[in-house]
């Protein structure tokens, strides 16, 4: 199978640093989210300035520097989907990013997980293609092991409930069939996303410190699909609170590194 043909050679024919120049004083720590409305609300709430732009062929992606309690964080609205997301992250690593915090929605495979609750993935099923170019083939990849205890401490200080578990990362948003969902649940997955395993593989390959978490949106564990709060504009105040927890996590998880 072609996805088992991992090549560990660090040098590719085209490398990010062949196309992207390092930027002086680029923020060491960068935060990204996928929801456009949440991104814009955070940006409008904090002092910020544009520091760079990257792109995915037909879409420009501006990168900002936020001032958060006197600390500088990079901030951008991530591309959705493993391949595009990782391509953008490669560019930002070349610019100077050393630490990354990612947050976004996921679908739940367990109806008892409440809407907009935080899920911290501890591993991810690699049902996408991108990760296989960054790590040898395997069914799962570990996620968040280095920062799990510290992240839990931050959430508990905010009296924020959370769930730990495995995510199912897939490229096929319209191919999440009932049988596949049942199989992934049997393999231990509690939620589904589109980027986690690929980001984890990239981080391992590029030696990028990173942390990922989700907030639960649509429910697949029902007779019919339930969108819940998946829409960009739904329950924005709750999502704002989660976004500011994400910024605090970025400041506190990586503070000694």
N, C-alpha and C positions, 0 to 999 in steps of 0.2 A: 504493500500500500504506500502511495507516494508520501503521505504525512509521516511515515516512519523514517524518512530520509533526512534526518536532522544533520546539519553541517555546523560544527562548533567553531569554524574559522571566524574570528572576530572581524576580519576585513572582508567586506563585500565588494562587488564591482562598483556600486555607488554607495557611499556612506553619508550619514547626516552631516558630518563636518566638511564634506566636500561641497555642500550646498549652503550650509548655514554657519554663519560666523558667530563665535562666542561674543557675548555682550558684556562690556565692563559693568560691574556692580549689579548684575542680574540677580534677582532674589534667589537665595539658596533654596528656600521652601516655597512651593507652589501648590495652590488649591484649585481644583476644578470640579465643576458640577455639569450635569447634562440638561437640566431644566432651564429653559430660556427665561421664563418669568422670574424664577428664584434668582438666577444669575443677575438679572437686571435690577432686582430689588436690593440685593446686597451691594451691588456697584453704586447704586444711588444713595445708599445709606452711609457710605464711608468715603473719606478722602481717597482719591485715586488719580492715577495718571497713566496714559498709554505709554508702554515701553517697547513694544515690538508687535509684529504681525507675522503670522505664518498662514499657510493655506492648505487646502486639500483639493487641488486642481481647479475646482469651480467655486470655491467658497473661502473667503478670507476669514481668519480667526484672530481677532485682536487679543493681545495679552496686556494685562494691566498690573500695576503695582498698587496694592492697597496699603493704607496706613491703619493698622489694627492695634490700638493701645500703644502706639509709638513704635510698633514693630512693622517691618516691611514684608509683605507676602505677595507673591505672584498670584494672579487670578485670571482664569479664562473659562469660556463656555465650551465644553468638550464636544467633539464630534461623536455621534452615536454609532455604535458598531465597532467590532474589534479591530478590523484592519485600519480604518480611518483614524480611530482613536489612538492607536499605537503609533501610526505614522506621525501624527501631530506631536505626540509625546517625545518621539525621537528627535524632532526638530527642537523642542524646548530643552531637552537634555543637552543638545549641542550648544544652545544659547547660554547654558550655565546652571540649569536646575540640578540640585543634588537630592532633594527630598520632595515627595509628592503625597498629597492627600486627595483622595477621590471620593465623592459622594454622589449618589443618585438613586433613582427609584428601582424597585424590582417587583416582579410578580411573586405572589406567595403560592406555595404548593400545600400549605396548611392553613385552612380557613380559621383556625383559632388564633393566628397571628393578627393582631388588630391593625387597623388602617393607620398609616403614617407612623408606625412604630419602627425603631431602629433595629436593623439586623447587621451583625458583624460576621462576615464570612470567615470561616477558619480553613476552608478548602473549597476548590471549585472543580466541577466536572468540565473537562475540556472538549465540549461539543462545538468548537469553532476551529478555524484553520490557522489563525495567526500565531497562536502560542507555539505551534509545532516548528516554527522557524526560529524560535528563541530557546527552546528547551527540548530535550529528548522526549519522544512519545511516551505518554502515560495516561491513565484514565483520569486522574485527579492531579491537582497541584496545590500545595500548601499556600495559605494566604494569611497574612497578618500576625504570624507567630511572634515576631520580635517586639511588637508593641501592644499585644493583646491586654496584658495586665494593666499597663499604664492607661490605655483607652478606657477600660472598664472603670478604673478609679475616677476618671474625669466624668463619665456618664453618671456614676453613682453620686458624685458630689452635686450633680444637677438634679438628682432624684429622677433620672431618665431611665425608663425601662428599656430593655434590649433583649435580643435573642441571638444566641451563637449557633452557627451551623454551616452546613455545606450549601453552596449555590450551584446551580446548573447554568453554565454559560453557553449560549447558543447563538449561531448566526441566523437561524431560520425563524424569524419572528412569526411568520405565518405557517410554520411547520411544527408548532408545539402541539402535537396531536395528543389525544387522550391516552393512548397506549404509551407514548413516550413519557408523558407526565407521570403516569403510574410507575413506569420503570425507574425514572429518576427519583421518585419518592422512595422506592424500595432500595435504591442505592444510597439513601440518606439525605437527599437534597430537600431543603425546606423552602427554597425560593429559586427564581430564574432571572437571569440578566443577560447582557450581550457583550460585556467587556472584561469582566473580572479575571478570568483565567489568563487572558491574553496580556493584561496589564501586569499580572503577577509574573508571567514568564519573561516579559520585557525587563521588569525590575531585576529579576535574578540574573539575566544575561548582562545587563548594563550596570549592575551593582548599584542600583538606585534604591535608596531607602523609601519605603512607601507604606501607606495605610489606606484601606478602602472600607467604606461602609455604605449600607443602603438604608432607605426608608421605604416601608412597604406600600405598594400601590394596588394594582389589580390583583384579583383573586382567581386562580385557575382551579382551585380545589372546590368546585361546585358543579351542579348539573349544567349550568350555563355560565359563560365567562362573565365576571363582574368587574367593571372598570374601576369601581371605587373612586379613589382620588387621583387616578392616573393623569388626567388632563392637566396641562401646564398651569391653568388659572385656578385650579381647585384647592381649597383650604390653604391659602397662601400664608396666613399668619403662622400656622403650625410649621409649614415648610421654612419660613423665615427663621423660626427658633432653631430648627435643625441645622440650617445653614450657619448660624452663628456658633452653634456647638462645634460644627466642623472647623470653623476658623480657630476656635479655642484649642481643639485637638491638634491642629497643625502647629500652633505655638508651643504646646506643652509636650507633645510626643517627641518632637525632635530637638528639644531645647538643649540637651547635653551632647548633641552629635555635631 
